[in-house]
């Protein structure tokens, strides 16, 4: 899932694709591995959730 600078989620073309993606400047990639984490991520996308990313 691509996460824009404002936290907006962009759905991948294929939910099963993993790794080796170019990440546009100012954006992040959020990857869920496993049934439950993937289901949570899909629910967040469907709910049009915005995520906050804190980087240390």
Secondary structure as the mmCIF struct_conf table of DSSP 4:
data_model
#
loop_
_struct_conf.conf_type_id
_struct_conf.id
_struct_conf.beg_label_comp_id
_struct_conf.beg_label_asym_id
_struct_conf.beg_label_seq_id
_struct_conf.end_label_comp_id
_struct_conf.end_label_asym_id
_struct_conf.end_label_seq_id
STRN STRN1 UNK A 2 UNK A 3
TURN_TY1_P TURN_TY1_P1 UNK A 5 UNK A 6
BEND BEND1 UNK A 7 UNK A 7
STRN STRN2 UNK A 8 UNK A 8
STRN STRN3 UNK A 9 UNK A 10
BEND BEND2 UNK A 13 UNK A 13
TURN_TY1_P TURN_TY1_P2 UNK A 15 UNK A 16
BEND BEND3 UNK A 19 UNK A 19
TURN_TY1_P TURN_TY1_P3 UNK A 25 UNK A 26
STRN STRN4 UNK A 28 UNK A 29
BEND BEND4 UNK A 34 UNK A 34
HELX_RH_AL_P HELX_RH_AL_P1 UNK A 35 UNK A 46
TURN_TY1_P TURN_TY1_P4 UNK A 47 UNK A 48
STRN STRN5 UNK A 50 UNK A 50
#
